């Protein structure tokens, strides 16, 4: 396996870090071409959670995907982290042949506030303020699918206002409606895999439901799972990503939510079938 760390400039002297985990082709599969998944950890746009980074990357490696973890600049005012993610996607696409990646199979996976970041690229990838300053094109930064795990989506009635405050960088430069992604969804959004829990007390499941309804109205391909129990910040929901401290909101090991891993594996494979059907048509 090839492991690289790539620095991405943020425009203020601070740098994002893209950790790359690249499977090399074997003699048995010399021409293998894989999907890629860029992971955006959560952390209320204040930090990047290590629990939602490398452990998740290794799950995607086990699915035979190339995996990347973006430690974006946080806190930082919008759209700095979004532009860093866009640049990361464009960079991976530029090295697709070298890294045995399908350039039309680059997914973005985000947790909590990282889910807002991933979904932001999904709704804003075709806006000039995202791609033009990078010297790229909209097509180069476009994700081919979104994997959203208990995401922050809305900053209205069900919003996580801590994330909103950190995203504003101390000044209210963008209205809640602009950064509430259910208001920005349209048919240009790529296919979405989305999961949340009904008992999330930090980021209510209404965030997922509002986005899902907006995607349905726009005709975007969607797979949605609402698990009946589970706290916020579960990551893999296994012992590996558990935490020792107890905040009285429940544990981080939740067997029912561990199902999201095989479910997203099947969803990624289904995207291959969908693309093949579209090409045939």
C-alpha positions as a printed NumPy array, in Angstrom:
array([[  0.   ,   0.   ,   0.   ],
       [  1.135,   3.528,  -0.795],
       [  0.66 ,   6.102,   1.967],
       [  1.11 ,   9.8  ,   1.231],
       [  0.275,  13.068,   2.965],
       [ -0.489,  16.025,   0.744],
       [ -0.687,  19.601,   2.021],
       [ -3.448,  21.79 ,   0.61 ],
       [ -3.106,  25.552,   0.956],
       [ -5.998,  27.365,   2.591],
       [ -5.156,  30.922,   1.605],
       [ -4.333,  32.195,   5.09 ],
       [ -1.061,  30.395,   5.741],
       [ -2.858,  27.425,   7.291],
       [ -2.884,  24.147,   5.417],
       [ -5.286,  21.251,   5.119],
       [ -3.804,  17.763,   5.138],
       [ -4.931,  15.014,   2.789],
       [ -3.883,  11.557,   4.001],
       [ -3.853,   9.078,   1.11 ],
       [ -4.183,   5.307,   1.472],
       [ -3.606,   3.728,  -1.93 ],
       [ -3.841,   0.016,  -2.673],
       [ -1.309,  -1.152,  -5.24 ],
       [ -2.353,  -3.532,  -7.975],
       [ -1.267,  -7.134,  -7.658],
       [  0.04 ,  -9.574, -10.256],
       [ -3.369, -11.228, -10.168],
       [ -5.183,  -7.913, -10.839],
       [ -2.675,  -5.742, -12.718],
       [ -5.377,  -3.627, -14.382],
       [ -7.69 ,  -3.093, -11.384],
       [ -9.443,   0.283, -11.292],
       [-11.046,   1.28 ,  -8.001],
       [-13.488,   3.798,  -6.629],
       [-12.118,   6.473,  -4.295],
       [-13.638,   7.814,  -1.082],
       [-12.605,  11.143,   0.466],
       [-13.52 ,  11.217,   4.169],
       [-14.382,  14.452,   5.993],
       [-14.387,  13.909,   9.781],
       [-16.815,  15.776,  11.997],
       [-16.085,  18.132,  14.869],
       [-18.585,  21.031,  14.707],
       [-16.265,  22.812,  12.217],
       [-14.014,  23.396,  15.248],
       [-11.676,  20.407,  14.75 ],
       [-11.433,  17.128,  12.807],
       [-12.3  ,  14.022,  14.814],
       [ -9.671,  11.266,  14.591],
       [-12.424,   8.709,  15.348],
       [-14.085,   9.565,  12.033],
       [-10.911,   9.545,   9.961],
       [ -8.421,   6.707,   9.627],
       [-10.647,   3.939,  11.109],
       [-13.242,   4.756,   8.466],
       [-10.594,   4.847,   5.734],
       [ -9.587,   1.281,   6.505],
       [-13.197,   0.141,   6.166],
       [-13.311,   1.594,   2.655],
       [ -9.971,  -0.013,   1.843],
       [-11.545,  -3.329,   2.838],
       [-14.264,  -2.585,   0.266],
       [-11.477,  -2.325,  -2.372],
       [-11.744,   1.459,  -2.612],
       [ -8.846,   3.874,  -2.452],
       [ -9.294,   5.965,   0.696],
       [ -8.402,   9.525,   1.658],
       [ -8.895,  11.523,   4.858],
       [ -9.108,  15.302,   4.614],
       [ -8.141,  17.189,   7.77 ],
       [ -9.571,  20.503,   6.61 ],
       [ -8.919,  23.853,   8.269],
       [-11.216,  24.244,  11.294],
       [-12.41 ,  26.579,  12.521],
       [-12.353,  28.702,   9.397],
       [-14.952,  30.865,   7.664],
       [-16.975,  29.472,   4.783],
       [-16.032,  28.56 ,   2.059],
       [-12.42 ,  27.755,   3.024],
       [-12.968,  24.103,   4.005],
       [-15.262,  23.642,   0.996],
       [-12.563,  24.899,  -1.377],
       [-10.031,  22.594,   0.28 ],
       [-12.331,  19.629,  -0.302],
       [-12.902,  20.695,  -3.899],
       [ -9.16 ,  20.947,  -4.433],
       [ -8.652,  17.502,  -2.879],
       [-11.189,  15.95 ,  -5.275],
       [ -9.586,  17.679,  -8.267],
       [ -6.13 ,  16.54 ,  -7.136],
       [ -7.227,  12.915,  -6.753],
       [ -8.898,  13.031, -10.162],
       [ -5.656,  14.383, -11.682],
       [ -3.776,  11.343, -10.35 ],
       [ -6.506,   8.82 , -11.113],
       [ -4.49 ,   6.835, -13.657],
       [ -1.42 ,   6.662, -11.422],
       [ -3.463,   5.595,  -8.397],
       [ -5.702,   3.107, -10.293],
       [ -8.84 ,   5.166,  -9.637],
       [-11.952,   5.49 , -11.752],
       [-12.056,   9.273, -12.419],
       [-15.854,   9.007, -12.569],
       [-16.036,   7.151,  -9.259],
       [-14.824,   9.621,  -6.621],
       [-17.142,   9.741,  -3.599],
       [-17.104,  12.113,  -0.643],
       [-18.021,  10.801,   2.817],
       [-18.736,  13.109,   5.74 ],
       [-19.698,  12.79 ,   9.401],
       [-21.715,  15.41 ,  11.319],
       [-20.192,  18.809,  10.37 ],
       [-18.009,  16.882,   7.918],
       [-21.307,  15.682,   6.449],
       [-22.268,  19.306,   5.927],
       [-18.924,  19.845,   4.199],
       [-19.391,  16.818,   1.931],
       [-22.978,  17.795,   1.129],
       [-21.821,  21.376,   0.465],
       [-19.588,  20.12 ,  -2.33 ],
       [-22.54 ,  18.109,  -3.599],
       [-24.75 ,  21.191,  -3.887],
       [-22.164,  23.883,  -4.687],
       [-19.689,  22.087,  -6.991],
       [-21.016,  23.945, -10.049],
       [-20.761,  27.419,  -8.469],
       [-17.845,  29.59 ,  -9.607],
       [-16.867,  30.55 ,  -6.062],
       [-15.916,  26.898,  -5.469],
       [-13.925,  25.957,  -8.564],
       [-12.78 ,  29.146, -10.27 ],
       [-10.352,  30.288,  -7.563],
       [ -8.678,  26.855,  -7.718],
       [ -7.891,  27.185, -11.398],
       [-10.01 ,  24.094, -11.971],
       [-13.274,  23.388, -13.769],
       [-16.59 ,  22.431, -12.237],
       [-16.223,  18.922, -13.659],
       [-12.867,  18.445, -11.958],
       [-14.244,  19.163,  -8.469],
       [-17.601,  17.395,  -8.869],
       [-18.058,  14.392,  -6.554],
       [-19.661,  11.319,  -8.117],
       [-21.577,  10.421,  -4.975],
       [-22.131,  11.526,  -1.378],
       [-21.994,   9.336,   1.73 ],
       [-23.503,  11.339,   4.593],
       [-23.371,  10.046,   8.16 ],
       [-25.607,  11.846,  10.707],
       [-24.879,  15.088,   8.816],
       [-25.47 ,  18.663,   9.817],
       [-27.646,  19.956,   6.968],
       [-29.912,  22.741,   8.134],
       [-29.355,  25.851,  10.231],
       [-33.024,  26.537,  10.729],
       [-35.264,  25.046,  13.411],
       [-33.228,  21.832,  13.671],
       [-29.807,  23.35 ,  13.1  ],
       [-26.608,  22.698,  15.007],
       [-25.772,  26.276,  15.793],
       [-22.277,  25.527,  17.09 ],
       [-21.335,  24.392,  13.592],
       [-23.024,  27.469,  12.119],
       [-21.065,  29.801,  14.405],
       [-17.728,  28.167,  13.54 ],
       [-18.573,  28.206,   9.848],
       [-19.207,  31.937,   9.984],
       [-15.778,  32.614,  11.491],
       [-17.097,  35.105,  14.017],
       [-19.011,  37.236,  11.505],
       [-22.398,  36.485,   9.992],
       [-21.285,  36.654,   6.386],
       [-23.748,  34.09 ,   4.998],
       [-27.442,  33.791,   5.87 ],
       [-28.79 ,  30.612,   7.421],
       [-30.796,  29.894,   4.284],
       [-27.709,  29.87 ,   2.047],
       [-25.838,  27.422,   4.297],
       [-28.948,  25.264,   4.922],
       [-28.3  ,  22.724,   2.212],
       [-31.854,  21.49 ,   1.831],
       [-32.472,  24.939,   0.332],
       [-29.673,  24.457,  -2.229],
       [-30.397,  20.919,  -3.43 ],
       [-31.274,  20.388,  -7.085],
       [-30.97 ,  17.833,  -9.882],
       [-27.234,  18.604, -10.156],
       [-26.553,  16.826,  -6.827],
       [-24.891,  13.412,  -7.324],
       [-26.386,  10.197,  -5.86 ],
       [-26.588,  10.15 ,  -2.065],
       [-26.289,   7.484,   0.648],
       [-27.563,   8.948,   3.917],
       [-27.934,   7.587,   7.436],
       [-28.933,   9.025,  10.776],
       [-30.382,   7.818,  14.091],
       [-33.796,   8.592,  15.508],
       [-32.374,   9.307,  18.969],
       [-29.594,  11.734,  17.994],
       [-29.861,  14.555,  20.556],
       [-27.081,  16.704,  19.064],
       [-27.984,  16.869,  15.365],
       [-31.64 ,  15.817,  15.047],
       [-32.645,  13.33 ,  12.357],
       [-34.748,  16.092,  10.804],
       [-31.499,  17.252,   9.171],
       [-31.372,  14.038,   7.16 ],
       [-35.106,  14.076,   6.476],
       [-35.108,  17.67 ,   5.214],
       [-32.256,  16.901,   2.817],
       [-33.844,  13.631,   1.723],
       [-37.116,  15.388,   0.897],
       [-35.287,  18.072,  -1.086],
       [-33.398,  15.397,  -3.014],
       [-36.622,  13.511,  -3.735],
       [-38.23 ,  16.651,  -5.143],
       [-35.168,  17.206,  -7.333],
       [-35.178,  13.619,  -8.616],
       [-31.766,  12.773,  -7.129],
       [-30.933,   9.105,  -6.515],
       [-31.107,   8.492,  -2.753],
       [-30.693,   5.697,  -0.231],
       [-31.807,   6.701,   3.277],
       [-31.535,   4.807,   6.581],
       [-32.865,   6.03 ,   9.928],
       [-31.755,   3.631,  12.664],
       [-34.124,   3.397,  15.611],
       [-31.46 ,   4.069,  18.24 ],
       [-27.974,   5.529,  18.543],
       [-26.338,   8.686,  19.855],
       [-24.55 ,  11.321,  17.809],
       [-20.941,  10.793,  16.731],
       [-20.988,   7.005,  16.392],
       [-18.485,   6.759,  13.543],
       [-18.275,   2.982,  12.897],
       [-20.386,   2.324,  16.036],
       [-17.835,  -0.325,  17.063],
       [-15.336,  -0.767,  19.9  ],
       [-12.609,   0.578,  17.617],
       [-14.224,   4.024,  17.458],
       [-15.651,   4.128,  20.984],
       [-14.694,   6.721,  23.615],
       [-13.84 ,   6.277,  27.284],
       [-15.49 ,   9.433,  28.604],
       [-19.203,   9.353,  29.445],
       [-21.275,  12.444,  28.62 ],
       [-24.535,  10.744,  29.698],
       [-25.838,  10.655,  26.126],
       [-25.216,   6.979,  25.55 ],
       [-22.364,   4.789,  24.387],
       [-20.523,   4.747,  21.087],
       [-20.929,   1.014,  20.448],
       [-24.278,   0.46 ,  18.765],
       [-24.628,  -2.905,  16.98 ],
       [-27.721,  -1.892,  15.003],
       [-25.872,   1.06 ,  13.453],
       [-22.879,  -1.042,  12.421],
       [-25.076,  -2.13 ,   9.528],
       [-24.266,   1.103,   7.699],
       [-20.9  ,  -0.346,   6.663],
       [-22.188,  -3.32 ,   4.61 ],
       [-25.077,  -1.16 ,   3.406],
       [-22.757,   1.474,   1.948],
       [-20.603,  -1.265,   0.409],
       [-23.671,  -2.529,  -1.46 ],
       [-24.608,   1.047,  -2.416],
       [-21.164,   1.712,  -3.926],
       [-21.469,  -1.463,  -5.988],
       [-24.946,  -0.381,  -7.069],
       [-23.501,   2.877,  -8.405],
       [-21.295,   0.828, -10.721],
       [-24.376,  -0.993, -12.012],
       [-26.285,   2.286, -12.419],
       [-23.451,   3.849, -14.43 ],
       [-23.252,   0.76 , -16.648],
       [-27.003,   0.92 , -17.289],
       [-26.812,   4.632, -18.18 ],
       [-23.983,   3.96 , -20.632],
       [-25.987,   1.129, -22.205],
       [-29.015,   3.373, -22.612]])
